[in-house]
Amino acid sequence: MLTRTFHAQAMSVHGVEALEGSLIVCRDKPAAFREYFAMIFRLILPAIIMVMTCSRALAWGQLGHRTIATLALEHLQKNNPAAAAKVKEILAGESIEDASIWPDDVRPNRIKSRSGRFAETEEGKIFNAAHPDNPMWHFVDLPLGSKAYGDKRFSKENDIVETMVKCIDVLEGRSDFMSKRDALRFLLHLAGDVHQPLHAACGFFTFDAEGRATIITDPDEAAADMDGNDSGGNKLLLGSESGATDASPEEADKRLPLHRYWDEHLVVMNAETEAELVAKLRDRVTSFQAVNSGNVRTWPAQWATDSIGVSCKLYGELKYGKRFPRTGKYWTIYLNFQKGTKEKFTGMAGEQLVKATRNLAETLGAIQWK
């Protein structure tokens, strides 16, 4: 089943399909024979999960990020032309749209074919050598019951919030953590990422003997078993409209990670092209009232805290099946939506894009540029 799931994600994992077929055939073989193939499957599953979860750095996709950047600069030019001029000066001819997706384009991956398109350029190699942990900058995994960002059991020095603070420090002249241009690129990008709810808060799960899933929201309970983390929804695989939560081989062909559904599909459901999405969101960005308070360095934490609430609504729409495989550290859950969930999620995604755009524009206007 897993092989077909990965195929649906346009990921070619040669040999696993044959193994899956072998496992099916082995059902009629002696126990020792079946155990051998099951052992092989457990050995390769971590690698498969690694391929599946590498999408965590791709919130909103190019369409979403470029739209956020376009509208944020538009708003800034109208309301703070001096700050807009500073943005353009630092980017030195690079468009704000291209700058906003550079952090995804430069990210490395142990699987070379899944590295960003600039990862192997001279600039990319220099950046990744200086910051090898940059793929971790795109998210933080907060339990759904978290009251606010800041619990050190889940927040990290290199998570999405702390990285945005570092970027602001660079742009305000307090740090040389990276170049001003790279700091601006990452701020443009991560301000979008943190408003994709699965980049800020996610599910933690426990399972009974039959593999049935129970979601854990309490941070203390979640901290007791970090292996229950669903990796920002990457371990939750969507099914069909049938309502079934246990995948058959036929159903598995239709499944993709919940995280990828939010990153890409919901953006396209709002509008299919950049021009259409910009036009659709422009007036909403203008009328949106940002609620940031205090020093600009505290704003990223406020955004992550807000995204916890959005994630709670998101997970409340899900129907969970059983985990697969039943034992071991690496797992997936097949799930489906409640009636009307697709429409709710499409609206939520649009609202988060608007929120990300206005918060980014307000941040660029509040920074004390040096």
Secondary structure as UniProt FT lines:
FT   HELIX           2..8
FT   TURN            9..10
FT   TURN            14..15
FT   HELIX           16..25
FT   HELIX           26..28
FT   HELIX           31..53
FT   HELIX           54..57
FT   TURN            59..60
FT   HELIX           61..79
FT   HELIX           81..91
FT   TURN            92..93
FT   HELIX           96..106
FT   HELIX           112..114
FT   TURN            117..120
FT   HELIX           122..130
FT   TURN            132..133
FT   HELIX           134..138
FT   STRAND          142..143
FT   TURN            144..145
FT   TURN            149..150
FT   TURN            152..154
FT   TURN            157..158
FT   HELIX           160..171
FT   TURN            172..173
FT   HELIX           180..193
FT   TURN            194..195
FT   HELIX           197..199
FT   STRAND          201..202
FT   STRAND          204..207
FT   TURN            209..210
FT   STRAND          212..216
FT   HELIX           219..223
FT   HELIX           226..228
FT   TURN            231..235
FT   STRAND          236..238
FT   TURN            241..242
FT   HELIX           249..252
FT   TURN            253..254
FT   HELIX           258..260
FT   HELIX           261..265
FT   HELIX           266..270
FT   HELIX           274..287
FT   HELIX           296..298
FT   HELIX           299..315
FT   TURN            316..317
FT   STRAND          318..324
FT   STRAND          332..337
FT   TURN            339..340
FT   HELIX           341..366
//
